[in-house]
Amino acid sequence: MGFLIGLLTGAVIALLYAPKPGDITRDELRQRSDELKRRADELQRIATDLSQQAQVKGRELADEAKRQWDRYGAKERGEGGAAAPKS
């Protein structure tokens, strides 16, 4: 986000010092700020999608780890279908 703010600030400064009439400069500022907003919205959408995918994958991995723990833990405890030896 800091990069976008720096980019926008640099664009504003460059446009303000450019030898152009005010109405053209304002139009360019408006166009560039609209473009930056569109890009920021797109980046936010991508970040949200990646976050959701990571959550799903994390749940899948946790469920698989629990299944393996239960399966191998049951074998170690003698609960795998065979009668447990008496001590």
PyMOL commands that set and color helices and strands:
alter all, ss='L'
color gray80, all
select helices_A, chain A and resi 2-17+22-77
alter helices_A, ss='H'
color red, helices_A
deselect
rebuild
show_as cartoon
